[in-house]
Amino acid sequence: MRIGLLTEGGYPYATGEARLWCDRLVRGLPQHEFELYALSRSADQERARIPLPEHVTHVRTAPLWAPADDGRTYSRRERRRFADCFKELVHGICAGAPDPFAAGLYGLAGLAREQGGLCAALRSESAVRALEAACRAPGASRTVQAAHVADLLEFVDELERMLRPVSLDWYEEDARGEGLGAVDVCHAAAGGVAALPGLLAKRFFGVPLLVTEYGVQLRAHYLSQLGAGRGEEPRPAVRALLAAFHLRLATEIYARADFLTPGNAHARRWQERCGATRDRLRTVYPGMEADRFATVGESADRGDPDTLVWVGRAEPAKDLIALLHAFAEVRRAEPRARLRIFATAADPGYLADCRSLAAQLFPDEAADSVTVGENPVAFEEIGGPEAPSAAEAYGAGRVVVLSSVIEGFPLTLAEAMLCGRATVSTDVGAVCEVIGGTGLVVPPRNPRALAEACLSLLGDAERAERLGAAARARALELFTVEQNVAAFQEIYLRLLAKGSQRPDGGGIPFARPPEARVPGHWTSPTWAKPAPDPTSEAAV
């Protein structure tokens, strides 16, 4: 089977989202051919790629970060056709109408397929005027109606970037038999722009589309528009237009995809609210390498009984401030308690604030006048001499804490469960679904409740060990690479057996035999060459 894997800002690059699970999926299914179609987000990302297995037969990439101008100009008839399609698209965005949005999107895709890229047209004055008319039309929100020229120009620029996959040459089957139009299944590793090429391959070639979302792209966009950590917040009109575009695109993807695999019930609820039907939904949890945590998880050593451990990215969404205040209460009740914070990555400003708060709450303490003082809160990095691996970081204490106020699928929580550690978590995202009764859950932004839960486990070693064992058993059942790969193998076969809407195959599975295409460069073997003429000079 040929799988067209679609990514944005991740695999096969060394950094970015969905990189690890895509690599595990591809390596776990060596019996299939994979073709990668990757959209990159920065020049730095493009410089580093991870090694790919041999059954990845083809890789195509396209930048979303670089200015694009193919120099293509349209004739008068083509400009009129573009204007009609673009008017429908922006009307659907501004008025919240799904049908005009879809008609405009596919109309623009058809124009790009026949006549070339849309870059110049999308940045033209006619596009800005059409957008302005749609913003002023009845049905548009007050925020959108108040858009200024600068807002319109900024949104058109963003729209050209997000619609860049429409103009790519990824779709038509080339002389080597490569292209999204020739694969058996398109698998988008995320929603949003990453799934747009698969949406077009389904529209024009009938290729089945599978969309996996471990973090809902629409939700991620909403969170990114809050302006946290930025020098200035986005303009209100631009923010409203971008949100409307992403909502309309998500709705169209969920409506047209043959199958959707959310990574948890939290993501599934988002998809259902945006129009996905339950008969096309199946929750597939992320696959994790359980062997990395086996040594710690199966060890009789349950870690330091007085130590709490936190692992993750140090950023405002993780609410380390609340954790430090909670630990202050823990420390008053249990003077021997310690907190070890392992930051896998960090927002430098936020991490500096956390260090400053820890220094204020917990001045360096010394047993006597000649002993060097020590702070009970330690900020560390995984890879140091005391915690050379993530597993050893989790194993450093009896209890692992998650204090987030925003969370999708909590990977660090699942890793702690594989290590057999009792956990205390805030009730956000998919935390309750992942924990499943094997840990303590408290409300977010409540340091007192967090402190009480931590104290209850620090003071009851038997309960903490019992919860840790149950957590490891649950993680091994639900969150391993093996169950993830097996689930996608089954879904691939299901989509193929269902049949496509290809014009050449008539929806019949395996209508196009595998020997119709030989991957790689074909060279006839020596035994297949005709024998030389014995009367010729070459034979003498």
KOLDRENLUM-410553 format. One record per residue (C-alpha): x, y, z. Coordinates in pm, whole numbers, padded with zeros to 5 digits, always signed. Each point is the difference from the previous one (the first is absolute). Layout:
+--------+--------+--------+
!     c1 !     c2 !     c3 !
+--------+--------+--------+
!      X !      Y !      Z !
...
+--------+--------+--------+
This chain:
+--------+--------+--------+
!     c1 !     c2 !     c3 !
+--------+--------+--------+
! +00000 ! +00000 ! +00000 !
! +00118 ! +00353 ! -00077 !
! -00060 ! +00254 ! +00277 !
! +00035 ! +00373 ! -00064 !
! +00095 ! +00145 ! +00340 !
! -00075 ! +00375 ! +00030 !
! +00171 ! +00211 ! +00267 !
! +00043 ! +00365 ! +00092 !
! +00296 ! +00114 ! +00205 !
! +00098 ! -00352 ! +00110 !
! +00112 ! -00329 ! -00157 !
! +00249 ! -00048 ! -00169 !
! +00159 ! +00304 ! +00162 !
! +00197 ! -00043 ! +00323 !
! -00222 ! +00248 ! +00186 !
! -00371 ! +00071 ! +00008 !
! -00333 ! -00157 ! +00084 !
! -00097 ! -00361 ! -00074 !
! +00362 ! -00086 ! -00084 !
! +00040 ! -00292 ! +00241 !
! -00329 ! -00177 ! -00056 !
! +00028 ! +00035 ! -00380 !
! +00346 ! -00159 ! +00010 !
! -00123 ! -00282 ! +00224 !
! -00299 ! -00059 ! -00229 !
! +00211 ! -00014 ! -00316 !
! +00262 ! -00229 ! +00153 !
! -00271 ! -00220 ! +00148 !
! -00156 ! -00073 ! -00342 !
! +00292 ! -00104 ! -00225 !
! -00233 ! -00205 ! -00219 !
! -00147 ! +00320 ! -00147 !
! +00152 ! +00272 ! -00219 !
! -00011 ! +00350 ! +00144 !
! +00023 ! +00322 ! -00197 !
! +00058 ! +00313 ! +00209 !
! -00148 ! +00339 ! -00085 !
! +00130 ! +00249 ! +00256 !
! -00067 ! +00372 ! +00052 !
! +00278 ! +00174 ! +00192 !
! -00037 ! +00302 ! +00227 !
! +00351 ! +00148 ! +00010 !
! +00338 ! -00004 ! -00168 !
! +00160 ! -00143 ! +00314 !
! -00240 ! -00292 ! -00009 !
! +00089 ! -00086 ! -00358 !
! +00371 ! -00031 ! +00083 !
! -00042 ! -00311 ! +00216 !
! -00183 ! -00318 ! -00097 !
! -00007 ! -00338 ! +00168 !
! +00113 ! -00315 ! -00185 !
! -00284 ! -00174 ! -00181 !
! -00053 ! -00375 ! -00045 !
! +00030 ! -00159 ! -00343 !
! -00373 ! -00043 ! -00049 !
! -00042 ! +00380 ! -00009 !
! +00024 ! +00015 ! -00378 !
! -00057 ! +00367 ! -00065 !
! +00021 ! +00332 ! +00187 !
! -00135 ! +00333 ! -00116 !
! +00024 ! +00319 ! +00205 !
! -00130 ! +00354 ! -00030 !
! +00067 ! +00304 ! +00221 !
! -00282 ! +00194 ! +00162 !
! +00241 ! +00258 ! +00139 !
! +00173 ! +00131 ! -00315 !
! -00160 ! +00253 ! -00236 !
! -00140 ! -00175 ! -00303 !
! -00037 ! +00148 ! -00348 !
! +00003 ! -00227 ! -00301 !
! -00033 ! +00294 ! -00237 !
! -00325 ! -00139 ! -00139 !
! -00245 ! +00258 ! -00131 !
! -00354 ! -00077 ! -00110 !
! -00185 ! +00102 ! -00312 !
! -00314 ! +00208 ! +00022 !
! -00223 ! -00308 ! -00004 !
! +00208 ! -00170 ! +00269 !
! -00005 ! +00314 ! +00215 !
! -00379 ! +00009 ! -00026 !
! -00017 ! -00365 ! +00100 !
! +00234 ! +00065 ! +00293 !
! -00209 ! +00297 ! +00113 !
! -00320 ! -00208 ! +00002 !
! +00157 ! -00281 ! +00201 !
! +00175 ! +00233 ! +00242 !
! -00321 ! +00192 ! +00065 !
! -00171 ! -00324 ! +00101 !
! +00291 ! -00096 ! +00224 !
! +00013 ! +00329 ! +00192 !
! -00379 ! +00017 ! +00018 !
! +00006 ! -00340 ! +00170 !
! +00269 ! +00125 ! +00241 !
! -00166 ! +00328 ! +00091 !
! -00360 ! -00123 ! +00011 !
! +00079 ! -00339 ! +00155 !
! -00155 ! -00188 ! -00293 !
! +00152 ! -00346 ! -00065 !
! -00139 ! -00054 ! -00353 !
! +00145 ! +00316 ! -00162 !
! +00330 ! -00061 ! +00179 !
! +00028 ! -00353 ! -00141 !
! -00106 ! +00109 ! -00348 !
! +00256 ! +00280 ! +00000 !
! +00278 ! -00223 ! +00135 !
! -00049 ! -00273 ! -00258 !
! -00048 ! +00257 ! -00274 !
! +00335 ! +00158 ! +00080 !
! +00160 ! -00345 ! +00017 !
! -00137 ! -00087 ! -00342 !
! +00132 ! +00325 ! -00144 !
! +00345 ! -00061 ! +00150 !
! +00000 ! -00355 ! -00134 !
! -00077 ! +00116 ! -00354 !
! +00180 ! +00333 ! -00023 !
! +00274 ! +00007 ! +00266 !
! +00060 ! +00160 ! +00338 !
! -00226 ! +00249 ! +00176 !
! +00270 ! +00205 ! +00172 !
! -00023 ! +00316 ! -00209 !
! -00379 ! -00015 ! -00021 !
! -00045 ! -00041 ! +00376 !
! +00217 ! +00306 ! +00064 !
! -00165 ! +00213 ! -00267 !
! -00208 ! +00314 ! +00049 !
! -00310 ! -00182 ! -00123 !
! +00037 ! -00254 ! +00282 !
! +00024 ! +00278 ! +00259 !
! -00308 ! +00172 ! -00145 !
! -00196 ! -00326 ! +00000 !
! +00095 ! -00057 ! +00364 !
! -00102 ! +00354 ! +00091 !
! -00341 ! -00048 ! -00167 !
! -00053 ! -00326 ! +00190 !
! +00091 ! +00168 ! +00329 !
! -00252 ! +00280 ! -00060 !
! -00280 ! -00232 ! -00120 !
! -00301 ! -00090 ! +00220 !
! +00065 ! -00302 ! +00219 !
! +00359 ! +00086 ! +00090 !
! +00080 ! +00056 ! +00366 !
! +00055 ! +00350 ! +00138 !
! +00368 ! -00072 ! +00056 !
! +00047 ! -00102 ! -00362 !
! -00204 ! +00294 ! -00130 !
! +00237 ! +00236 ! +00184 !
! +00306 ! -00132 ! -00189 !
! +00237 ! +00267 ! -00135 !
! +00221 ! -00017 ! -00308 !
! +00296 ! -00115 ! +00208 !
! -00214 ! -00282 ! +00139 !
! -00107 ! -00107 ! -00347 !
! +00358 ! -00002 ! -00130 !
! +00123 ! -00200 ! +00298 !
! -00276 ! -00260 ! -00034 !
! +00050 ! -00036 ! -00377 !
! +00369 ! -00062 ! +00065 !
! -00083 ! -00269 ! +00257 !
! -00264 ! -00150 ! -00228 !
! +00250 ! -00037 ! -00284 !
! +00235 ! -00187 ! +00233 !
! -00272 ! -00232 ! +00130 !
! -00130 ! -00072 ! -00352 !
! +00348 ! -00068 ! -00140 !
! -00059 ! -00379 ! -00009 !
! -00270 ! +00065 ! -00261 !
! +00266 ! +00114 ! -00249 !
! +00249 ! -00284 ! +00055 !
! +00084 ! -00262 ! -00262 !
! -00060 ! -00289 ! +00235 !
! -00322 ! -00135 ! -00145 !
! +00035 ! -00116 ! -00360 !
! +00168 ! -00336 ! -00051 !
! +00334 ! +00055 ! -00172 !
! +00196 ! -00226 ! -00238 !
! +00142 ! -00197 ! +00295 !
! -00350 ! -00067 ! +00135 !
! +00047 ! +00237 ! +00296 !
! -00251 ! +00251 ! +00128 !
! -00289 ! +00019 ! +00244 !
! -00239 ! -00097 ! -00276 !
! +00166 ! -00343 ! -00022 !
! +00017 ! -00102 ! +00369 !
! -00245 ! -00241 ! +00160 !
! -00067 ! +00207 ! +00315 !
! +00081 ! +00357 ! +00101 !
! +00081 ! +00021 ! +00371 !
! +00018 ! +00354 ! +00142 !
! +00199 ! +00010 ! +00324 !
! -00196 ! +00307 ! +00110 !
! -00305 ! +00200 ! -00096 !
! -00001 ! +00349 ! -00146 !
! +00247 ! +00088 ! -00275 !
! +00174 ! -00339 ! +00028 !
! -00320 ! -00177 ! -00110 !
! -00071 ! +00238 ! -00289 !
! +00204 ! -00199 ! -00259 !
! -00188 ! -00315 ! +00101 !
! -00331 ! +00183 ! -00034 !
! +00089 ! +00097 ! -00359 !
! +00128 ! -00350 ! -00084 !
! -00335 ! -00138 ! +00112 !
! -00190 ! +00265 ! -00196 !
! +00181 ! -00045 ! -00333 !
! +00119 ! -00363 ! +00014 !
! -00226 ! -00175 ! +00250 !
! +00287 ! -00096 ! +00232 !
! -00129 ! -00102 ! +00348 !
! +00094 ! +00254 ! +00268 !
! +00094 ! -00086 ! +00360 !
! +00059 ! +00287 ! +00244 !
! +00173 ! -00048 ! +00336 !
! -00008 ! +00274 ! +00263 !
! +00177 ! -00042 ! +00330 !
! -00034 ! +00373 ! +00050 !
! -00298 ! +00163 ! -00173 !
! +00138 ! +00261 ! -00240 !
! -00304 ! +00225 ! +00039 !
! +00044 ! +00006 ! +00377 !
! +00375 ! +00059 ! -00039 !
! -00073 ! +00299 ! -00224 !
! -00243 ! +00148 ! +00252 !
! +00260 ! -00033 ! +00274 !
! +00273 ! +00153 ! -00216 !
! -00214 ! +00305 ! -00064 !
! -00020 ! +00087 ! +00369 !
! +00326 ! +00191 ! -00042 !
! +00178 ! -00174 ! +00288 !
! +00372 ! +00057 ! -00014 !
! -00018 ! +00240 ! -00294 !
! +00110 ! +00358 ! -00024 !
! -00343 ! +00109 ! -00115 !
! -00338 ! -00164 ! -00048 !
! -00140 ! -00058 ! -00350 !
! -00242 ! +00255 ! -00139 !
! -00360 ! -00093 ! +00097 !
! -00124 ! -00008 ! -00361 !
! +00292 ! -00215 ! -00117 !
! -00048 ! -00231 ! +00295 !
! -00371 ! -00039 ! -00081 !
! +00067 ! -00067 ! -00369 !
! +00270 ! -00259 ! +00074 !
! -00224 ! -00174 ! +00253 !
! -00284 ! -00010 ! -00252 !
! +00227 ! -00147 ! -00270 !
! +00133 ! -00273 ! +00228 !
! -00351 ! -00085 ! +00118 !
! -00131 ! -00029 ! -00357 !
! +00302 ! -00207 ! -00106 !
! -00034 ! -00234 ! +00301 !
! -00372 ! -00043 ! -00069 !
! +00069 ! -00092 ! -00364 !
! +00276 ! -00245 ! +00094 !
! -00216 ! -00172 ! +00261 !
! -00291 ! -00021 ! -00244 !
! +00203 ! -00148 ! -00291 !
! +00255 ! -00224 ! +00172 !
! -00071 ! -00371 ! -00033 !
! +00125 ! -00064 ! +00352 !
! +00113 ! +00207 ! +00299 !
! +00224 ! -00123 ! +00281 !
! +00007 ! +00242 ! +00295 !
! +00266 ! -00072 ! +00258 !
! -00236 ! +00029 ! +00295 !
! -00361 ! +00071 ! +00095 !
! +00078 ! +00370 ! +00046 !
! +00107 ! +00029 ! -00366 !
! -00294 ! -00216 ! -00103 !
! -00249 ! +00241 ! +00160 !
! +00153 ! +00289 ! -00195 !
! -00037 ! -00193 ! -00326 !
! -00359 ! -00095 ! +00073 !
! -00090 ! +00361 ! +00082 !
! +00142 ! +00098 ! -00339 !
! -00212 ! -00250 ! -00191 !
! +00183 ! -00334 ! +00006 !
! -00237 ! -00298 ! +00016 !
! +00058 ! -00278 ! +00251 !
! +00002 ! -00278 ! -00259 !
! +00324 ! +00144 ! -00143 !
! +00173 ! +00055 ! +00334 !
! +00232 ! -00231 ! +00193 !
! +00221 ! +00103 ! +00289 !
! +00361 ! -00116 ! -00047 !
! +00233 ! +00088 ! +00285 !
! +00358 ! +00108 ! -00074 !
! +00253 ! -00281 ! -00006 !
! +00289 ! +00023 ! +00247 !
! +00315 ! -00208 ! +00027 !
! -00069 ! -00192 ! +00319 !
! +00347 ! -00160 ! -00004 !
! +00159 ! +00338 ! +00079 !
! -00177 ! -00002 ! +00337 !
! +00009 ! -00372 ! +00078 !
! +00308 ! +00010 ! +00223 !
! -00147 ! +00265 ! +00230 !
! -00355 ! -00131 ! -00023 !
! +00096 ! -00356 ! +00099 !
! +00255 ! +00097 ! +00264 !
! -00072 ! -00059 ! +00368 !
! +00136 ! +00348 ! +00072 !
! -00296 ! +00237 ! +00024 !
! +00215 ! +00315 ! +00009 !
! +00071 ! +00246 ! +00279 !
! -00306 ! -00014 ! +00231 !
! +00022 ! +00374 ! +00076 !
! +00042 ! +00127 ! -00358 !
! -00257 ! +00139 ! -00245 !
! +00096 ! +00003 ! -00370 !
! -00125 ! +00227 ! -00279 !
! +00103 ! -00058 ! -00364 !
! -00099 ! +00208 ! -00302 !
! +00038 ! +00321 ! -00194 !
! +00032 ! +00304 ! +00228 !
! -00264 ! +00235 ! -00140 !
! -00303 ! +00189 ! +00139 !
! -00247 ! -00275 ! -00101 !
! +00177 ! -00242 ! +00239 !
! -00066 ! +00233 ! +00298 !
! +00320 ! -00060 ! +00190 !
! -00087 ! +00307 ! +00209 !
! -00296 ! -00186 ! +00154 !
! +00221 ! -00306 ! +00054 !
! +00258 ! +00205 ! +00192 !
! -00271 ! +00151 ! +00222 !
! -00142 ! -00348 ! +00057 !
! +00343 ! -00130 ! +00093 !
! +00033 ! +00279 ! +00256 !
! -00301 ! -00151 ! +00182 !
! +00144 ! -00351 ! -00041 !
! +00326 ! +00121 ! +00150 !
! -00173 ! +00149 ! +00305 !
! -00170 ! -00334 ! +00072 !
! +00294 ! -00220 ! -00102 !
! +00336 ! +00182 ! +00055 !
! +00200 ! -00280 ! -00166 !
! -00186 ! +00027 ! -00331 !
! +00187 ! +00095 ! -00316 !
! -00112 ! +00105 ! -00349 !
! +00207 ! -00080 ! -00310 !
! -00104 ! +00183 ! -00318 !
! +00135 ! -00147 ! -00326 !
! -00059 ! +00246 ! -00285 !
! +00027 ! -00174 ! -00338 !
! -00035 ! +00340 ! -00172 !
! -00081 ! +00342 ! +00131 !
! -00131 ! +00348 ! -00057 !
! +00310 ! +00184 ! +00133 !
! -00197 ! +00287 ! +00154 !
! -00250 ! -00226 ! +00171 !
! +00271 ! -00232 ! +00131 !
! +00186 ! +00299 ! +00145 !
! -00320 ! +00109 ! +00177 !
! -00042 ! -00349 ! +00147 !
! +00360 ! -00006 ! +00126 !
! -00049 ! +00340 ! +00159 !
! -00321 ! -00109 ! +00173 !
! +00166 ! -00317 ! +00128 !
! +00284 ! +00206 ! +00146 !
! -00251 ! +00224 ! +00180 !
! -00222 ! -00280 ! +00132 !
! +00285 ! -00230 ! +00102 !
! +00315 ! +00182 ! +00115 !
! +00306 ! -00226 ! +00008 !
! -00014 ! -00200 ! +00320 !
! +00294 ! -00131 ! +00204 !
! +00011 ! -00237 ! +00295 !
! +00251 ! +00215 ! +00187 !
! +00221 ! +00308 ! -00029 !
! +00279 ! -00175 ! -00192 !
! -00203 ! -00208 ! -00249 !
! -00074 ! +00125 ! -00353 !
! -00367 ! +00078 ! -00046 !
! -00211 ! -00193 ! -00250 !
! -00330 ! +00089 ! -00165 !
! -00267 ! -00276 ! +00016 !
! -00104 ! +00086 ! -00356 !
! +00244 ! -00109 ! -00272 !
! -00020 ! +00102 ! -00367 !
! +00173 ! -00261 ! -00214 !
! +00032 ! -00126 ! -00356 !
! -00038 ! -00355 ! -00121 !
! +00342 ! -00124 ! -00112 !
! +00195 ! +00111 ! +00304 !
! +00198 ! -00232 ! +00229 !
! -00290 ! -00051 ! +00243 !
! -00266 ! -00059 ! -00267 !
! +00159 ! -00114 ! -00327 !
! -00334 ! -00116 ! -00143 !
! -00368 ! +00089 ! +00024 !
! -00073 ! -00331 ! +00175 !
! +00250 ! +00079 ! +00275 !
! -00149 ! +00347 ! +00041 !
! -00343 ! -00151 ! +00066 !
! +00156 ! -00262 ! +00224 !
! +00171 ! +00260 ! +00220 !
! -00306 ! +00043 ! +00223 !
! -00301 ! -00183 ! +00134 !
! -00261 ! +00232 ! -00153 !
! -00012 ! +00172 ! -00341 !
! -00200 ! +00323 ! -00023 !
! -00172 ! +00168 ! -00295 !
! -00127 ! +00354 ! +00073 !
! -00117 ! +00117 ! -00345 !
! -00291 ! +00232 ! -00072 !
! +00000 ! -00093 ! -00371 !
! +00075 ! -00350 ! -00124 !
! -00084 ! -00224 ! -00294 !
! +00126 ! -00356 ! +00038 !
! +00241 ! +00011 ! +00298 !
! +00297 ! -00199 ! -00130 !
! +00206 ! +00060 ! +00314 !
! -00280 ! -00149 ! +00207 !
! -00007 ! -00315 ! -00214 !
! +00380 ! -00028 ! +00030 !
! -00023 ! +00029 ! +00378 !
! -00262 ! -00278 ! -00003 !
! +00233 ! -00224 ! -00203 !
! +00260 ! +00063 ! +00272 !
! -00245 ! -00130 ! +00262 !
! -00030 ! +00330 ! +00183 !
! -00302 ! +00134 ! +00188 !
! -00117 ! +00330 ! -00148 !
! -00178 ! +00317 ! +00110 !
! -00150 ! +00196 ! -00289 !
! -00229 ! +00291 ! -00076 !
! -00330 ! -00077 ! -00171 !
! +00070 ! +00142 ! -00347 !
! -00008 ! -00139 ! -00353 !
! +00018 ! -00379 ! -00016 !
! +00153 ! -00044 ! +00348 !
! -00293 ! -00193 ! +00152 !
! -00021 ! -00221 ! -00309 !
! +00371 ! -00085 ! +00020 !
! +00007 ! -00052 ! +00377 !
! -00316 ! -00211 ! +00011 !
! -00010 ! -00019 ! +00381 !
! +00369 ! -00083 ! +00048 !
! +00098 ! +00342 ! +00137 !
! -00135 ! +00302 ! +00186 !
! -00164 ! +00284 ! -00194 !
! -00065 ! +00352 ! +00136 !
! -00148 ! +00320 ! -00147 !
! +00242 ! +00225 ! -00193 !
! +00126 ! +00326 ! +00154 !
! -00058 ! -00137 ! +00350 !
! +00334 ! -00023 ! +00187 !
! -00164 ! -00111 ! +00324 !
! -00171 ! -00300 ! -00162 !
! +00323 ! -00087 ! -00179 !
! +00194 ! +00013 ! +00326 !
! -00253 ! -00218 ! +00187 !
! +00011 ! -00266 ! -00273 !
! +00381 ! -00005 ! +00000 !
! +00011 ! -00029 ! +00381 !
! -00248 ! -00287 ! -00003 !
! +00232 ! -00206 ! -00223 !
! +00325 ! +00106 ! +00166 !
! -00146 ! -00115 ! +00333 !
! -00135 ! -00333 ! -00126 !
! +00271 ! -00207 ! -00168 !
! -00225 ! -00306 ! -00044 !
! -00268 ! +00198 ! -00183 !
! +00255 ! +00172 ! -00224 !
! +00153 ! -00336 ! -00095 !
! -00342 ! -00151 ! -00070 !
! -00099 ! +00292 ! -00226 !
! +00334 ! -00012 ! -00180 !
! -00039 ! -00370 ! -00080 !
! -00354 ! +00056 ! -00130 !
! +00120 ! +00295 ! -00209 !
! +00274 ! -00207 ! -00165 !
! -00243 ! -00280 ! -00083 !
! -00240 ! +00248 ! -00159 !
! +00273 ! +00169 ! -00202 !
! +00131 ! -00332 ! -00132 !
! -00350 ! -00089 ! -00114 !
! -00088 ! +00326 ! -00174 !
! +00301 ! +00217 ! -00081 !
! +00261 ! -00218 ! -00172 !
! +00140 ! +00019 ! -00353 !
! -00132 ! -00349 ! -00071 !
! -00365 ! +00087 ! +00060 !
! +00038 ! +00322 ! -00199 !
! +00154 ! -00171 ! -00304 !
! -00252 ! -00286 ! +00009 !
! -00288 ! +00248 ! +00006 !
! +00124 ! +00189 ! -00307 !
! +00076 ! -00322 ! -00188 !
! -00362 ! -00104 ! +00051 !
! -00130 ! +00342 ! -00107 !
! +00214 ! +00002 ! -00316 !
! -00138 ! -00341 ! -00103 !
! -00352 ! +00112 ! +00083 !
! +00030 ! +00307 ! -00222 !
! +00150 ! -00202 ! -00283 !
! -00266 ! -00270 ! +00026 !
! -00272 ! +00264 ! +00001 !
! +00116 ! +00105 ! -00345 !
! +00076 ! +00344 ! -00139 !
! -00186 ! +00223 ! -00239 !
! +00277 ! -00008 ! -00258 !
! -00112 ! +00039 ! -00358 !
! +00250 ! -00268 ! -00113 !
! -00077 ! -00261 ! +00263 !
! -00373 ! +00036 ! +00033 !
! +00028 ! -00034 ! +00377 !
! +00122 ! -00361 ! -00024 !
! +00275 ! -00090 ! +00251 !
! +00329 ! -00098 ! -00169 !
! -00143 ! +00093 ! -00343 !
! +00348 ! +00131 ! -00079 !
! +00243 ! -00291 ! +00050 !
! +00324 ! +00070 ! +00189 !
! +00213 ! -00117 ! -00294 !
! -00135 ! +00296 ! -00198 !
! +00261 ! +00211 ! +00177 !
! +00355 ! -00098 ! +00092 !
! +00151 ! +00233 ! +00263 !
! +00343 ! +00147 ! -00060 !
! +00203 ! -00001 ! -00319 !
! -00068 ! -00297 ! -00226 !
! +00283 ! -00162 ! -00193 !
! -00052 ! -00315 ! -00202 !
! +00205 ! -00295 ! +00126 !
! +00277 ! -00138 ! -00215 !
! -00188 ! -00320 ! -00074 !
! -00284 ! +00203 ! -00152 !
! +00226 ! +00163 ! -00261 !
! -00016 ! -00144 ! -00353 !
! +00295 ! -00213 ! -00100 !
! +00243 ! +00167 ! -00245 !
! -00015 ! -00093 ! -00366 !
! +00280 ! -00255 ! -00059 !
! +00069 ! +00157 ! -00342 !
! +00050 ! +00350 ! +00141 !
! +00335 ! +00155 ! +00083 !
! -00089 ! +00021 ! +00369 !
! -00026 ! -00376 ! +00020 !
! +00339 ! -00064 ! -00157 !
+--------+--------+--------+
